[in-house]
Amino acid sequence: MEPAQELKITGIDVDATVKSFRSVKLIPVFRPLTASTMKKLLKILMPPFVGFSLYFLGVRYSPDYFDLNIGLIGKGTLAGFMAYYKLALPLLFAVAVLTQLLIIIPIWRSLLKKSRTVKILTVLLLAFICAVLAAGMSYASWDTTTGRHHLLMVFEFMTAIQWFYWLINLFILYLLE
């Protein structure tokens, strides 16, 4: 006797039960991803993944990696930045993906229709925003006893990190276009 016939004997109609579940959408029907959907997904996930992977490789293969601890964070040093990055990587990646989804992709889509001059001005504006944010973060973490030279060094370092990340991000978006 077949399994479906056994179930009908007990009073359960398998075909009717499956149809009712599908009509209520309790059993989702998965559709394969289309090429355009996959491209959108890649534009959201790939740039942060590549940028963070490069940073991870730089931090992970640093000779100081195993000496990094939470006590180094907030001192305005390279080791402090690396310790912060090592400990907060999942959270930072989630923020990067959300930023990509909610801010960068809509701006990127609108830039595709603009002239070359507008694109260059937008990249310069992004560089200026990175510098302003780096200045704010540097000043907030600055210990005045270390002097202004240390503030300038931290500012330059944070600016370079942000510029590097956004150049990688925009380059990958350009390649995916």
C-alpha positions in Angstrom: 0.0 0.0 0.0 1.3 3.5 -0.9 1.8 6.1 1.9 -0.8 8.4 0.5 -3.4 5.6 0.5 -2.5 4.7 4.1 -3.2 8.3 5.2 -6.5 8.3 3.3 -7.5 5.2 5.2 -7.0 7.2 8.5 -9.2 10.0 7.1 -6.4 12.5 6.1 -6.4 13.6 2.5 -2.7 14.6 1.8 -3.4 16.5 -1.4 -6.1 18.7 0.1 -3.9 19.4 3.2 -0.9 20.4 1.1 -3.1 22.7 -1.1 -4.6 24.3 1.9 -1.2 25.0 3.4 0.0 26.6 0.1 -3.1 28.7 -0.2 -2.5 30.1 3.3 1.2 30.7 2.4 2.5 28.6 5.3 4.8 26.8 3.0 6.6 29.5 1.0 7.4 28.8 -2.6 10.9 29.9 -3.3 11.7 31.5 -6.6 15.2 31.5 -8.0 17.0 34.9 -8.0 16.9 36.7 -11.2 20.0 38.3 -12.7 18.9 41.8 -11.7 18.0 40.8 -8.2 21.4 39.2 -7.8 23.2 42.2 -9.2 21.3 44.4 -6.6 22.3 42.1 -3.8 25.9 42.1 -4.9 25.9 45.9 -5.0 24.8 45.9 -1.4 27.0 43.2 0.0 30.2 43.1 -2.1 31.7 46.6 -1.5 31.5 46.4 2.3 32.7 42.8 2.2 35.8 43.5 0.1 36.6 46.7 2.1 36.3 45.0 5.4 38.2 41.9 4.1 41.2 44.1 3.2 41.1 45.8 6.6 40.8 42.4 8.3 43.8 41.1 6.4 45.8 44.1 7.4 44.8 43.8 11.1 45.0 40.0 11.2 48.5 39.7 9.7 49.9 42.6 11.7 52.6 41.5 14.2 50.6 43.1 17.0 47.4 41.1 16.4 47.7 38.7 19.3 48.6 41.5 21.7 45.5 43.6 21.0 43.1 43.9 23.9 40.2 46.2 24.9 42.5 48.3 27.0 44.1 49.8 23.9 40.9 51.2 22.6 40.5 55.0 22.9 44.2 55.9 23.1 44.3 57.3 19.6 47.0 54.8 18.5 47.1 52.4 15.6 47.0 49.5 18.0 43.9 51.0 19.6 42.2 51.3 16.3 43.1 47.7 15.4 41.8 46.4 18.7 38.5 48.3 18.2 38.3 46.9 14.7 39.1 43.3 15.9 36.4 43.4 18.6 33.6 45.3 16.8 34.0 43.8 13.3 30.5 42.2 13.1 28.7 45.3 14.3 30.8 47.5 11.9 30.0 45.2 9.0 26.3 45.4 9.8 26.5 49.2 9.9 28.4 49.2 6.6 25.8 47.0 4.8 22.9 49.2 6.1 24.8 52.3 5.0 25.3 50.7 1.6 21.6 49.8 1.3 20.0 53.0 2.6 22.4 55.7 1.5 25.0 54.7 -1.0 23.0 52.7 -3.5 20.3 55.4 -3.9 23.0 58.0 -4.4 24.8 55.7 -6.8 21.7 55.1 -8.9 21.0 58.9 -9.2 24.7 59.6 -10.1 24.5 57.2 -13.0 22.3 59.6 -14.8 24.3 62.7 -14.1 27.1 64.4 -16.0 30.8 63.7 -15.4 31.2 67.1 -13.6 28.5 66.2 -11.1 30.1 62.8 -10.5 33.5 64.4 -9.7 31.9 67.0 -7.4 30.1 64.2 -5.6 33.3 62.3 -5.0 35.0 65.5 -3.8 32.0 66.1 -1.4 32.4 62.5 -0.1 36.1 63.2 0.5 35.2 66.4 2.4 32.6 64.5 4.5 35.2 61.9 5.3 37.6 64.6 6.4 35.0 66.3 8.6 33.9 63.0 10.2 37.6 62.1 10.8 38.2 65.5 12.4 35.3 65.0 14.7 36.3 61.5 15.7 40.0 62.5 16.1 39.0 65.5 18.3 36.6 63.4 20.4 39.3 60.8 21.1 42.2 63.3 21.5 44.0 63.6 24.8 45.1 67.2 25.1 48.3 66.2 27.0 49.6 64.4 23.9 49.7 67.6 21.9 48.4 68.9 18.6 50.8 66.8 16.6 49.2 63.6 17.9 45.7 65.1 17.0 46.9 65.8 13.5 48.4 62.2 13.1 45.2 60.6 14.3 43.1 62.9 11.9 45.3 61.9 8.9 45.1 58.2 9.8 41.3 58.2 10.1 40.9 60.3 7.0 43.1 57.9 5.0 41.2 54.8 6.3 37.8 56.4 5.3 39.1 57.5 1.9 40.6 54.1 1.2 37.3 52.3 2.1 35.1 54.6 0.0 37.5 54.4 -3.0 37.2 50.6 -2.8 33.5 50.8 -2.4 33.0 53.1 -5.4 35.4 51.1 -7.6 33.5 47.9 -6.9 30.2 49.6 -7.6 31.7 50.8 -10.9 32.8 47.3 -11.8 29.4 45.9 -11.0 27.6 48.4 -13.2 
